[in-house]
Amino acid sequence: MAPDDELIRAARSLVGGFALSRSSLEAGTVACALRSAGGRICTGICVDLACGIGFCAEHAAVAELLKHRETAIASIVAVSTTSILPPCGRCRELLVQVDSSNFATAVTVAPDRAVPLRTLLPDHWLALP
């Protein structure tokens, strides 16, 4: 699988942290772009708040996808200002629980490499018979 360069560019255009009500609370340090199975590009940024009530950039991008009544994701990438970031476990779970066909989603994990989401979720409970 090849990384989706258009998605990498879209995510990089959004990344860049900024302070919220206090300097220790911020948003935008990670950005995400995904392409739906229908071809729509959705994006999001993370929100880092106290008490764990923030959310990842992938969650914001999936929320945009759901607003369009779509659930299947062809490819996805998350970036910081310095690197491409594989999705955390919570985000991996979100992607497959939104649509089990997303086990096939191409996840960019490095500038030159994408893998199917199922590779990042071996022996997943939703994939059991």
TIVO-2410 file (N, C-alpha, C; in nm, 3 decimals):
# residues 129
REC num residu      c1      c2      c3 atome chaine
REC   1      M   0.085  -0.118   0.000     N      A
REC   1      M   0.000   0.000   0.000    CA      A
REC   1      M   0.089   0.124   0.000     C      A
REC   2      A   0.050   0.220  -0.078     N      A
REC   2      A   0.124   0.346  -0.084    CA      A
REC   2      A   0.055   0.452   0.001     C      A
REC   3      P   0.134   0.537   0.065     N      A
REC   3      P   0.073   0.649   0.138    CA      A
REC   3      P  -0.005   0.740   0.044     C      A
REC   4      D  -0.106   0.806   0.095     N      A
REC   4      D  -0.187   0.899   0.017    CA      A
REC   4      D  -0.128   1.039   0.035     C      A
REC   5      D  -0.048   1.081  -0.063     N      A
REC   5      D   0.023   1.209  -0.053    CA      A
REC   5      D  -0.071   1.328  -0.040     C      A
REC   6      E  -0.188   1.322  -0.104     N      A
REC   6      E  -0.284   1.431  -0.092    CA      A
REC   6      E  -0.332   1.445   0.053     C      A
REC   7      L  -0.354   1.332   0.119     N      A
REC   7      L  -0.396   1.337   0.259    CA      A
REC   7      L  -0.284   1.390   0.348     C      A
REC   8      I  -0.162   1.349   0.322     N      A
REC   8      I  -0.049   1.399   0.401    CA      A
REC   8      I  -0.040   1.550   0.389     C      A
REC   9      R  -0.055   1.602   0.268     N      A
REC   9      R  -0.051   1.748   0.249    CA      A
REC   9      R  -0.168   1.816   0.321     C      A
REC  10      A  -0.287   1.758   0.313     N      A
REC  10      A  -0.404   1.817   0.380    CA      A
REC  10      A  -0.384   1.822   0.531     C      A
REC  11      A  -0.332   1.714   0.589     N      A
REC  11      A  -0.310   1.712   0.734    CA      A
REC  11      A  -0.200   1.811   0.772     C      A
REC  12      R  -0.092   1.813   0.697     N      A
REC  12      R   0.018   1.905   0.730    CA      A
REC  12      R  -0.025   2.051   0.722     C      A
REC  13      S  -0.123   2.081   0.637     N      A
REC  13      S  -0.169   2.221   0.626    CA      A
REC  13      S  -0.244   2.266   0.752     C      A
REC  14      L  -0.290   2.172   0.834     N      A
REC  14      L  -0.368   2.204   0.954    CA      A
REC  14      L  -0.288   2.198   1.083     C      A
REC  15      V  -0.178   2.124   1.084     N      A
REC  15      V  -0.105   2.101   1.210    CA      A
REC  15      V  -0.034   2.228   1.255     C      A
REC  16      G  -0.032   2.247   1.384     N      A
REC  16      G   0.035   2.362   1.445    CA      A
REC  16      G  -0.037   2.396   1.573     C      A
REC  17      G   0.027   2.371   1.685     N      A
REC  17      G  -0.037   2.390   1.814    CA      A
REC  17      G  -0.064   2.536   1.846     C      A
REC  18      F  -0.170   2.556   1.920     N      A
REC  18      F  -0.202   2.690   1.970    CA      A
REC  18      F  -0.268   2.676   2.107     C      A
REC  19      A  -0.244   2.775   2.192     N      A
REC  19      A  -0.294   2.772   2.329    CA      A
REC  19      A  -0.444   2.799   2.332     C      A
REC  20      L  -0.507   2.740   2.431     N      A
REC  20      L  -0.649   2.763   2.454    CA      A
REC  20      L  -0.661   2.854   2.577     C      A
REC  21      S  -0.746   2.824   2.673     N      A
REC  21      S  -0.767   2.915   2.786    CA      A
REC  21      S  -0.645   2.929   2.877     C      A
REC  22      R  -0.558   2.830   2.878     N      A
REC  22      R  -0.431   2.833   2.952    CA      A
REC  22      R  -0.323   2.778   2.861     C      A
REC  23      S  -0.200   2.814   2.886     N      A
REC  23      S  -0.092   2.768   2.799    CA      A
REC  23      S  -0.073   2.617   2.803     C      A
REC  24      S  -0.116   2.551   2.911     N      A
REC  24      S  -0.104   2.406   2.920    CA      A
REC  24      S  -0.217   2.333   2.847     C      A
REC  25      L  -0.314   2.405   2.800     N      A
REC  25      L  -0.426   2.348   2.724    CA      A
REC  25      L  -0.412   2.396   2.581     C      A
REC  26      E  -0.408   2.301   2.487     N      A
REC  26      E  -0.383   2.342   2.349    CA      A
REC  26      E  -0.458   2.255   2.250     C      A
REC  27      A  -0.450   2.297   2.126     N      A
REC  27      A  -0.513   2.224   2.016    CA      A
REC  27      A  -0.420   2.231   1.896     C      A
REC  28      G  -0.437   2.139   1.805     N      A
REC  28      G  -0.368   2.145   1.678    CA      A
REC  28      G  -0.228   2.087   1.671     C      A
REC  29      T  -0.181   2.023   1.779     N      A
REC  29      T  -0.047   1.965   1.773    CA      A
REC  29      T  -0.042   1.840   1.685     C      A
REC  30      V  -0.157   1.781   1.660     N      A
REC  30      V  -0.170   1.669   1.566    CA      A
REC  30      V  -0.288   1.700   1.476     C      A
REC  31      A  -0.272   1.672   1.348     N      A
REC  31      A  -0.380   1.688   1.251    CA      A
REC  31      A  -0.398   1.557   1.176     C      A
REC  32      C  -0.518   1.534   1.128     N      A
REC  32      C  -0.553   1.411   1.058    CA      A
REC  32      C  -0.630   1.444   0.931     C      A
REC  33      A  -0.608   1.364   0.830     N      A
REC  33      A  -0.690   1.371   0.709    CA      A
REC  33      A  -0.725   1.228   0.670     C      A
REC  34      L  -0.848   1.209   0.629     N      A
REC  34      L  -0.891   1.077   0.582    CA      A
REC  34      L  -0.968   1.094   0.451     C      A
REC  35      R  -0.968   0.987   0.374     N      A
REC  35      R  -1.046   0.983   0.251    CA      A
REC  35      R  -1.152   0.876   0.269     C      A
REC  36      S  -1.276   0.915   0.253     N      A
REC  36      S  -1.385   0.818   0.266    CA      A
REC  36      S  -1.382   0.723   0.147     C      A
REC  37      A  -1.451   0.612   0.161     N      A
REC  37      A  -1.462   0.518   0.050    CA      A
REC  37      A  -1.525   0.585  -0.072     C      A
REC  38      G  -1.607   0.688  -0.048     N      A
REC  38      G  -1.669   0.763  -0.157    CA      A
REC  38      G  -1.583   0.873  -0.214     C      A
REC  39      G  -1.463   0.894  -0.158     N      A
REC  39      G  -1.370   0.994  -0.211    CA      A
REC  39      G  -1.365   1.127  -0.138     C      A
REC  40      R  -1.452   1.147  -0.039     N      A
REC  40      R  -1.455   1.273   0.036    CA      A
REC  40      R  -1.334   1.281   0.130     C      A
REC  41      I  -1.269   1.397   0.137     N      A
REC  41      I  -1.161   1.419   0.232    CA      A
REC  41      I  -1.218   1.491   0.353     C      A
REC  42      C  -1.193   1.434   0.472     N      A
REC  42      C  -1.234   1.494   0.599    CA      A
REC  42      C  -1.109   1.514   0.682     C      A
REC  43      T  -1.108   1.620   0.762     N      A
REC  43      T  -0.991   1.653   0.842    CA      A
REC  43      T  -1.030   1.681   0.986     C      A
REC  44      G  -0.929   1.683   1.072     N      A
REC  44      G  -0.951   1.716   1.211    CA      A
REC  44      G  -0.820   1.749   1.279     C      A
REC  45      I  -0.830   1.815   1.394     N      A
REC  45      I  -0.714   1.842   1.477    CA      A
REC  45      I  -0.742   1.792   1.618     C      A
REC  46      C  -0.636   1.767   1.693     N      A
REC  46      C  -0.653   1.721   1.830    CA      A
REC  46      C  -0.684   1.838   1.922     C      A
REC  47      V  -0.741   1.805   2.037     N      A
REC  47      V  -0.766   1.902   2.143    CA      A
REC  47      V  -0.712   1.839   2.271     C      A
REC  48      D  -0.608   1.901   2.329     N      A
REC  48      D  -0.545   1.850   2.451    CA      A
REC  48      D  -0.589   1.933   2.570     C      A
REC  49      L  -0.677   1.875   2.652     N      A
REC  49      L  -0.733   1.944   2.768    CA      A
REC  49      L  -0.701   1.871   2.897     C      A
REC  50      A  -0.728   1.933   3.008     N      A
REC  50      A  -0.708   1.871   3.138    CA      A
REC  50      A  -0.813   1.762   3.161     C      A
REC  51      C  -0.783   1.673   3.249     N      A
REC  51      C  -0.877   1.568   3.293    CA      A
REC  51      C  -0.914   1.469   3.184     C      A
REC  52      G  -0.836   1.462   3.075     N      A
REC  52      G  -0.861   1.363   2.971    CA      A
REC  52      G  -0.985   1.387   2.888     C      A
REC  53      I  -1.039   1.509   2.886     N      A
REC  53      I  -1.161   1.532   2.810    CA      A
REC  53      I  -1.135   1.581   2.668     C      A
REC  54      G  -1.010   1.586   2.627     N      A
REC  54      G  -0.979   1.623   2.490    CA      A
REC  54      G  -1.004   1.506   2.396     C      A
REC  55      F  -0.959   1.521   2.273     N      A
REC  55      F  -0.975   1.413   2.177    CA      A
REC  55      F  -0.868   1.420   2.069     C      A
REC  56      C  -0.847   1.307   2.004     N      A
REC  56      C  -0.746   1.294   1.901    CA      A
REC  56      C  -0.794   1.355   1.769     C      A
REC  57      A  -0.699   1.387   1.683     N      A
REC  57      A  -0.730   1.442   1.552    CA      A
REC  57      A  -0.813   1.344   1.468     C      A
REC  58      E  -0.787   1.215   1.484     N      A
REC  58      E  -0.863   1.114   1.410    CA      A
REC  58      E  -1.010   1.118   1.448     C      A
REC  59      H  -1.039   1.140   1.576     N      A
REC  59      H  -1.178   1.149   1.622    CA      A
REC  59      H  -1.248   1.268   1.557     C      A
REC  60      A  -1.178   1.380   1.546     N      A
REC  60      A  -1.237   1.498   1.483    CA      A
REC  60      A  -1.264   1.473   1.335     C      A
REC  61      A  -1.172   1.405   1.267     N      A
REC  61      A  -1.192   1.376   1.124    CA      A
REC  61      A  -1.307   1.278   1.104     C      A
REC  62      V  -1.316   1.177   1.191     N      A
REC  62      V  -1.427   1.080   1.182    CA      A
REC  62      V  -1.560   1.150   1.209     C      A
REC  63      A  -1.563   1.243   1.303     N      A
REC  63      A  -1.687   1.318   1.330    CA      A
REC  63      A  -1.731   1.394   1.205     C      A
REC  64      E  -1.637   1.453   1.133     N      A
REC  64      E  -1.673   1.522   1.008    CA      A
REC  64      E  -1.727   1.421   0.906     C      A
REC  65      L  -1.663   1.305   0.896     N      A
REC  65      L  -1.709   1.200   0.806    CA      A
REC  65      L  -1.853   1.161   0.838     C      A
REC  66      L  -1.883   1.143   0.966     N      A
REC  66      L  -2.016   1.101   1.007    CA      A
REC  66      L  -2.121   1.208   0.979     C      A
REC  67      K  -2.082   1.335   0.983     N      A
REC  67      K  -2.177   1.442   0.949    CA      A
REC  67      K  -2.226   1.427   0.806     C      A
REC  68      H  -2.144   1.364   0.721     N      A
REC  68      H  -2.183   1.342   0.581    CA      A
REC  68      H  -2.249   1.205   0.564     C      A
REC  69      R  -2.280   1.140   0.677     N      A
REC  69      R  -2.348   1.010   0.677    CA      A
REC  69      R  -2.267   0.903   0.605     C      A
REC  70      E  -2.135   0.913   0.615     N      A
REC  70      E  -2.045   0.811   0.562    CA      A
REC  70      E  -1.974   0.746   0.680     C      A
REC  71      T  -1.934   0.620   0.662     N      A
REC  71      T  -1.862   0.548   0.767    CA      A
REC  71      T  -1.737   0.476   0.717     C      A
REC  72      A  -1.734   0.440   0.590     N      A
REC  72      A  -1.621   0.363   0.535    CA      A
REC  72      A  -1.506   0.456   0.497     C      A
REC  73      I  -1.385   0.417   0.538     N      A
REC  73      I  -1.266   0.499   0.517    CA      A
REC  73      I  -1.168   0.424   0.428     C      A
REC  74      A  -1.128   0.485   0.318     N      A
REC  74      A  -1.031   0.424   0.228    CA      A
REC  74      A  -0.890   0.440   0.281     C      A
REC  75      S  -0.855   0.560   0.329     N      A
REC  75      S  -0.719   0.584   0.379    CA      A
REC  75      S  -0.721   0.696   0.481     C      A
REC  76      I  -0.615   0.696   0.566     N      A
REC  76      I  -0.608   0.793   0.676    CA      A
REC  76      I  -0.462   0.818   0.712     C      A
REC  77      V  -0.435   0.940   0.758     N      A
REC  77      V  -0.302   0.975   0.807    CA      A
REC  77      V  -0.317   1.078   0.919     C      A
REC  78      A  -0.226   1.071   1.017     N      A
REC  78      A  -0.216   1.173   1.121    CA      A
REC  78      A  -0.072   1.222   1.124     C      A
REC  79      V  -0.055   1.352   1.147     N      A
REC  79      V   0.079   1.411   1.147    CA      A
REC  79      V   0.096   1.507   1.264     C      A
REC  80      S   0.222   1.517   1.308     N      A
REC  80      S   0.262   1.623   1.399    CA      A
REC  80      S   0.346   1.720   1.316     C      A
REC  81      T   0.406   1.818   1.378     N      A
REC  81      T   0.490   1.911   1.301    CA      A
REC  81      T   0.617   1.844   1.250     C      A
REC  82      T   0.653   1.730   1.309     N      A
REC  82      T   0.779   1.666   1.271    CA      A
REC  82      T   0.766   1.527   1.210     C      A
REC  83      S   0.650   1.463   1.222     N      A
REC  83      S   0.642   1.325   1.175    CA      A
REC  83      S   0.500   1.281   1.144     C      A
REC  84      I   0.493   1.165   1.083     N      A
REC  84      I   0.366   1.094   1.064    CA      A
REC  84      I   0.348   1.004   1.185     C      A
REC  85      L   0.226   1.000   1.239     N      A
REC  85      L   0.198   0.925   1.361    CA      A
REC  85      L   0.096   0.815   1.335     C      A
REC  86      P   0.128   0.690   1.367     N      A
REC  86      P   0.025   0.586   1.359    CA      A
REC  86      P  -0.084   0.617   1.462     C      A
REC  87      P  -0.207   0.576   1.435     N      A
REC  87      P  -0.315   0.605   1.530    CA      A
REC  87      P  -0.295   0.529   1.661     C      A
REC  88      C  -0.335   0.591   1.771     N      A
REC  88      C  -0.328   0.525   1.901    CA      A
REC  88      C  -0.433   0.413   1.906     C      A
REC  89      G  -0.430   0.335   2.011     N      A
REC  89      G  -0.525   0.224   2.024    CA      A
REC  89      G  -0.670   0.270   2.026     C      A
REC  90      R  -0.696   0.380   2.094     N      A
REC  90      R  -0.833   0.432   2.100    CA      A
REC  90      R  -0.883   0.468   1.960     C      A
REC  91      C  -0.797   0.529   1.881     N      A
REC  91      C  -0.836   0.568   1.745    CA      A
REC  91      C  -0.853   0.446   1.655     C      A
REC  92      R  -0.767   0.347   1.671     N      A
REC  92      R  -0.782   0.224   1.594    CA      A
REC  92      R  -0.917   0.160   1.621     C      A
REC  93      E  -0.955   0.156   1.748     N      A
REC  93      E  -1.086   0.101   1.786    CA      A
REC  93      E  -1.199   0.183   1.725     C      A
REC  94      L  -1.189   0.312   1.732     N      A
REC  94      L  -1.293   0.399   1.674    CA      A
REC  94      L  -1.314   0.366   1.527     C      A
REC  95      L  -1.206   0.355   1.453     N      A
REC  95      L  -1.216   0.332   1.309    CA      A
REC  95      L  -1.290   0.204   1.276     C      A
REC  96      V  -1.261   0.095   1.348     N      A
REC  96      V  -1.329  -0.032   1.315    CA      A
REC  96      V  -1.468  -0.041   1.374     C      A
REC  97      Q  -1.493   0.029   1.485     N      A
REC  97      Q  -1.627   0.023   1.541    CA      A
REC  97      Q  -1.725   0.110   1.463     C      A
REC  98      V  -1.676   0.211   1.394     N      A
REC  98      V  -1.762   0.293   1.309    CA      A
REC  98      V  -1.807   0.212   1.187     C      A
REC  99      D  -1.716   0.130   1.134     N      A
REC  99      D  -1.749   0.047   1.018    CA      A
REC  99      D  -1.648  -0.066   1.012     C      A
REC 100      S  -1.692  -0.191   1.024     N      A
REC 100      S  -1.597  -0.303   1.025    CA      A
REC 100      S  -1.524  -0.319   0.892     C      A
REC 101      S  -1.574  -0.259   0.785     N      A
REC 101      S  -1.499  -0.263   0.659    CA      A
REC 101      S  -1.370  -0.183   0.669     C      A
REC 102      N  -1.358  -0.100   0.774     N      A
REC 102      N  -1.237  -0.019   0.791    CA      A
REC 102      N  -1.116  -0.100   0.834     C      A
REC 103      F  -1.132  -0.230   0.859     N      A
REC 103      F  -1.014  -0.315   0.878    CA      A
REC 103      F  -0.924  -0.305   0.755     C      A
REC 104      A  -0.981  -0.275   0.639     N      A
REC 104      A  -0.903  -0.264   0.514    CA      A
REC 104      A  -0.849  -0.124   0.490     C      A
REC 105      T  -0.881  -0.027   0.574     N      A
REC 105      T  -0.834   0.111   0.556    CA      A
REC 105      T  -0.682   0.116   0.546     C      A
REC 106      A  -0.631   0.190   0.449     N      A
REC 106      A  -0.487   0.211   0.435    CA      A
REC 106      A  -0.444   0.319   0.535     C      A
REC 107      V  -0.364   0.279   0.633     N      A
REC 107      V  -0.317   0.371   0.737    CA      A
REC 107      V  -0.172   0.407   0.706     C      A
REC 108      T  -0.147   0.534   0.680     N      A
REC 108      T  -0.009   0.577   0.657    CA      A
REC 108      T   0.062   0.580   0.792     C      A
REC 109      V   0.170   0.502   0.804     N      A
REC 109      V   0.245   0.492   0.929    CA      A
REC 109      V   0.385   0.551   0.917     C      A
REC 110      A   0.426   0.585   0.797     N      A
REC 110      A   0.557   0.646   0.771    CA      A
REC 110      A   0.546   0.717   0.636     C      A
REC 111      P   0.636   0.809   0.607     N      A
REC 111      P   0.626   0.882   0.480    CA      A
REC 111      P   0.621   0.793   0.356     C      A
REC 112      D   0.677   0.673   0.368     N      A
REC 112      D   0.683   0.583   0.253    CA      A
REC 112      D   0.609   0.452   0.273     C      A
REC 113      R   0.521   0.445   0.376     N      A
REC 113      R   0.457   0.317   0.405    CA      A
REC 113      R   0.317   0.334   0.461     C      A
REC 114      A   0.226   0.256   0.405     N      A
REC 114      A   0.090   0.245   0.457    CA      A
REC 114      A   0.059   0.097   0.476     C      A
REC 115      V  -0.021   0.068   0.577     N      A
REC 115      V  -0.058  -0.071   0.606    CA      A
REC 115      V  -0.209  -0.077   0.628     C      A
REC 116      P  -0.269  -0.193   0.604     N      A
REC 116      P  -0.411  -0.206   0.635    CA      A
REC 116      P  -0.432  -0.196   0.786     C      A
REC 117      L  -0.540  -0.135   0.827     N      A
REC 117      L  -0.570  -0.121   0.970    CA      A
REC 117      L  -0.569  -0.256   1.040     C      A
REC 118      R  -0.612  -0.362   0.972     N      A
REC 118      R  -0.615  -0.495   1.036    CA      A
REC 118      R  -0.476  -0.536   1.085     C      A
REC 119      T  -0.369  -0.487   1.019     N      A
REC 119      T  -0.233  -0.516   1.062    CA      A
REC 119      T  -0.204  -0.456   1.199     C      A
REC 120      L  -0.266  -0.342   1.228     N      A
REC 120      L  -0.246  -0.274   1.356    CA      A
REC 120      L  -0.340  -0.326   1.464     C      A
REC 121      L  -0.432  -0.414   1.427     N      A
REC 121      L  -0.529  -0.471   1.521    CA      A
REC 121      L  -0.537  -0.623   1.504     C      A
REC 122      P  -0.428  -0.694   1.531     N      A
REC 122      P  -0.433  -0.840   1.512    CA      A
REC 122      P  -0.527  -0.905   1.612     C      A
REC 123      D  -0.593  -1.010   1.570     N      A
REC 123      D  -0.684  -1.087   1.656    CA      A
REC 123      D  -0.790  -1.000   1.722     C      A
REC 124      H  -0.843  -0.908   1.648     N      A
REC 124      H  -0.942  -0.814   1.702    CA      A
REC 124      H  -1.074  -0.885   1.729     C      A
REC 125      W  -1.140  -0.846   1.834     N      A
REC 125      W  -1.265  -0.911   1.874    CA      A
REC 125      W  -1.376  -0.897   1.771     C      A
REC 126      L  -1.379  -0.789   1.692     N      A
REC 126      L  -1.482  -0.774   1.588    CA      A
REC 126      L  -1.458  -0.867   1.469     C      A
REC 127      A  -1.333  -0.912   1.454     N      A
REC 127      A  -1.300  -0.999   1.340    CA      A
REC 127      A  -1.318  -1.146   1.372     C      A
REC 128      L  -1.354  -1.177   1.495     N      A
REC 128      L  -1.373  -1.317   1.533    CA      A
REC 128      L  -1.505  -1.370   1.478     C      A
REC 129      P  -1.506  -1.499   1.444     N      A
REC 129      P  -1.632  -1.557   1.391    CA      A
REC 129      P  -1.742  -1.561   1.494     C      A
***
